[in-house]
């Protein structure tokens, strides 16, 4: 066994497989360009770090539960005046500063106005920044929490929804959450307030949130928590999905 083979084995034992794989190529390049050992180490370390970063991004995407990869350049800002008027605000959201500042985001608008599309764009951007994200619908989250409460695993399931740096809760307002669901939703929002970020999409203005939650009091409390430190965007116009048909 050569010294090169021994070094490869040591790198593999240290779980530096990428460095081991590229070792000969980097050594050859260094020899051709008359580069020193520092160049070799920098090249190998850079390749290993890039590999780990790409793996981390893949993991974030898997954890996010997104079913597609959407980017902000696919968003049609010319579809409606509300999109044009809020373009700067929307682009700022895609920069993800709101997550670092523990702000919340609320996207309000009728079906088809781009709320879910924007939410998925922001979620995918966060995955690519190696930020832990979870995308869910409001009713799916509540159904899972109610089931967890029934089988005595509620704390574990609450942690699942409360642990991401960005929780995206889509489609609030289409179905009533009921008393139990409203209280569970409040627990998730309260735990994340000012320590995590929540992005919420809804078809209802704040004044009608009482139709979704168990009472006006609960609705007001949840809205107050979310609005306290948030970006609120109202998207108008006809359904973009109809335009594409």
Secondary structure, DSSP 8 states (H G I E B T S, - for coil): --HHHHHHHHHHHTT-HHHHHHHHHHHHHHHHHT--HHHHHHHHHHHHHHHHHHHHHHHHHHHHT-SS---GGGS-TTS-HHHHHTHHHHHHHHTTHHHHTT-EEEEEESTTSSHHHHHHHHHHHHHHTT--EEEEEHHHHHHHHHHHHHTT-HHHHHHHHHSSSEEEEEEETSS--HHHHHHHHHHHHHHHTTTSEEEEEESS-GGGGGGTSS-HHHHHHHHHHHHTTEEEEEE-SS-HHHHH-
